[in-house]
Each structure stands twice: as C-alpha cells, then as structure tokens.
Amino acid sequence: VDNKSQCSANEHKFRANCWIERDDVTPPRKQDPKPGSQVSWHPGFRSHQLRGRVLAMIVLDALQDAIDTWSEITIVEGHPLADEYWHVTDMYENIKSKALNLETTHCNKIKEHVPERVCSTPLKGRTEFTPRANPEETSLVSLLKPTPDGYIPKNKQNMLYDGPDVPNPMLMPPEGDIDVRAIVSNRRRTLSASAFEPFTPMELKDRFWKQQQQPQQQLSNVSSPYMNIHMTRTCVLYTSQGKEEFTPRANPEETSLVSLLKPTPDGYIPKNEQNMLYDGPDVPNPMLMPPEGDIDVRAIVSNRRRTLSASAFEPFTPMELNERFWKQEQPQPQQQQQQQLSNVSSPYMNIHMPLEEDHHSLRGRNLSEIKAGKGWIVDANPGNCDGTSTGYCGRKSSSTCLLSGHSDYRGGILGDALSGWLVMNIPKVEAGLIMVKFESWHLTRESKGTRGWKEVNNGDYDRTRDRDRGLKDKAPPLPDDFFLDYAINGEVTSLGLEEFNNARKIPQRVMEIITILDDPKMEAMENLEVAFRLRNCGRDCVFKFTHLYWA
C-alpha cells in the first residue's frame, strides 16, 4: 500500500515546468510553476514512458526479424528480395475482408447514434481537433469554399515564438539513470576527452542553435543525433535530400530553402512578402476552349456531351458550368430558372437541382443562392500541432505555461445565425454517407466573426478559446423557431427545433453528431458540396463545427 501511494504521489508521477528564462523571449503573462491537470486520473510520465518503451521494443523486434529474413533470403536467392517476402497487400486485403464480414462487433452498439454500416465502411474525415497528422491537409478549413470576394476563415492566432525550446532539465535523465535516448542514437553519454566537457545531446543541440563560441578544433566532426548535422572547420553539411527556391516544385512549403532557415534571436525569418493579386480559378478563357467544331476531349473524358439538350439552357462548356457555380451568378426568373436547372449535372460539381419545394419553401433554390458566409471563424491552436516532438504548437501570448508542449485542443469552425452559410466541397463521396459533428453549447462572446452585426453576413448579400468542459456558463436554449439548414449539392433540408433534436445524436458527453446523408445506392461523386447555416436565433445560438466524416 505504501509503495502504491508513493507511486501515485504527484511528485513522482509528474515532472514538468512552465518556463525557463531565456534572453530572446519574454512571456507577456506570468508563468505558472507547473502545468495544470496534474490530477489523479492522469497516469503521469512514467506510465507513458513504460508503455512507449514496450511498444518500441515490439516494433524493434519486428524490424530485426525483417532484417534477418531479408539477409537470409538474399544470401541464397540474391537481390532483389522477392515481392512475396515484403509486399503486404494480400495480408491487408485478407484482414479487411474478414473484418467486413464480421456479424457482431463492439462497433454495432453505436447503431442508435450513426448508421450501422459505419462499422464496415472505410470513412474519410476532416477536423480541427489536434493533435493530428498533416494538420494543413486534414483540416476542415481545407474543404471550405471561399465567399464571392475570396474570404476563407483562417486561424488568426500566432505563436509567441517558434523553434525549439531551450534545454529543459525536467526532460534530462537524472544523474545515474540509464540514458535510453543516447543508447538508441548509438552515442555514448559523454564525448571523448579530446573534445569539450561532457554534455547531453540536448545541450549539444542548444550549443548549435545558440551559436555559442567554441574553438574550431573542438567543433570538428561533432555529430548530433537530433540535428543530423556534420560540422567541420569550414562548413555545415545537412544530410537531407536537397532544398531549393526554384519553382515549380512539389510541396513548395516543405521543399523550400526557407524551411531550413534558423530564426534571428528575436524570431525573424525572411519570408516572401509578395502577394498574389487574386486567388482561385481564372474566369473561362476562350483561348483554352476547343474551337467550334473541334473534338472536345475534356467533355469526352468527363463523359459529357459538349452541349446540353434543347430543353436546357444555351450550350456551354464544362468549364463555363463550373464558372457559373463558383462566380455565384444571379438566378434567372423563377419559371425560366426551374426549367433550366432541372436535373443539370456538372462533371466537376456533381450538382443535382430538384424542382419540388417543401413546406419551408427552401428546396429547388438556385445553387448560386448558397453563398459562403463571412461570419465564420477558426478556433484552433496555432503552429504545427501534429503531436510530434518537433511539432511546435500553441505557445499563445495568453498562455501561462508555454512549456506545456501538448497539442490537445478541441478546435473547430465557429459561428452563429448571422454568419451565413458554411460551405464545404467534399472529394470522392463513394458510399453515400456524410456525418457532421458539432458543439451547440458555445457562448455569444466566442462568436467574434459577427461581433457588432445586426444582419446575416452584416447585410452584404441582402443589398442586391476552447470552452471549459465543465460548462460553467450555459448557452441560452435554442428558440422555438430555430432552424438548422443543410444543403447537399444545392438541395436544402431544414430542421426545425423538434426535428433537430431528433436528428442530433449524443453518443457521449459534449459530442453531438447528425447524419445528413445515408444512401448506399447513391452513385459515386468526385466532388460534392455541403453547406450549413443557423436561422432565427441571431448571435444567441453559437455552434462550432468540429468534424466532417464521409464515405
């Protein structure tokens, strides 16, 4: 019992601090002595460390087996190693087919909240929650359609500073402990006596970045396992695959010389200060259109005739159809509009325009009426919040624990009934399944995008911190005439308060989800547009959309 109580004591479970004084950064707020949330139900670093090492040993053991197999086979059969020994497609397909054919699993218990076929359907998704891999590519923001004037909500918060933190004694192995990091990096804890005094790899990293003066003889041929740097008397060689500023090149951000630059002591890194005059696709260019009478290869590939039937509007190319959608052209008179837009399908937008109108008089509207709203904001952590040791995240000026280092944040795109439509374009919808996860309990003060507004989108179109999980401040109840509208390729569905409450599922605390599309027979679509908006509650109802799932 005594040993257990000792292990459970905070001084043994946790070892962390919030700040170490440095010359180049001064926190605007006083820093706490230690990070928060050091509570009984959090296991502490020792438990995480043990589990991490056990998992690492499993991976290392498997890797050793693979290397042994490679060696044994190629000694006899020669190089290259035959596909059967290292291609795993057949194994994956076997596992997948068995999983899909399971009749009863734990997943089936969630069918009261989401369609049961979720358990056997590979899902795609986007979110603003962190940490997550490849934050830019996996964000909800990456799906957003811009407003007619080009506005897309972005995270306006910046980190107080970038780059690695100074060496932290809390992260160093205590004197006399086994230095696993040094062992894994195949380095002795101390360097030879012919170099400078013994120091840890973290200290070596700091010496490099801080530009501390050392005799050239001392720095000769020093190698850091973290920086992957070979230092000579005359130059520093980075053992990378090459960086440049020539364009075009794949992944410009990751392959640029700028990505290698070290900041000045005050954090300055040179950046390209030139901006494009405008963003988005150009207007249709006659120079790019097939001459009259020529074969329209693009239309053939997209399985579309060059011209639509006489019952539709005047002939135009798929590029022009795409442009009509994106440029939000004014709708035609009602009767002509309905005749023209009936069942028009674009090979790019995959739009189906129904004619019937429901009792809310919202179905059958011209898709160009669904304009992305201007009142949505991104509530997310700044930085590269990918959860890795080099993913510098958070570090807000408002933070009282800048060294906390974690990426945990329940981010999303937040707005209210004045924010307008939140419009997203979803790629490759192949199984007719879309679900949206949101939080309906946020407060008016959080909706900064519509502060001071009295009308939707501040009247423009009419003229033609993460909340505390304890919920100490309660959002007002939704009004009786509340509506959540969602549109799929222009077909609007309106949920009144009762319908909304029936459609909303709450699998667990602070988790709300609505399935907006469940049609297994739907034909696959290369692109599909979804949109959401709130109505009849002004700035009082504040929603944060956090996840979108589809298949």
Order of alpha helices (4+ residues) and beta strands (2+ residues): alpha-alpha-alpha-alpha-alpha-beta-beta-alpha-alpha-alpha-beta-beta-beta-alpha-alpha-alpha-beta-beta-beta-beta-beta-beta-beta-alpha-beta-beta-beta-beta
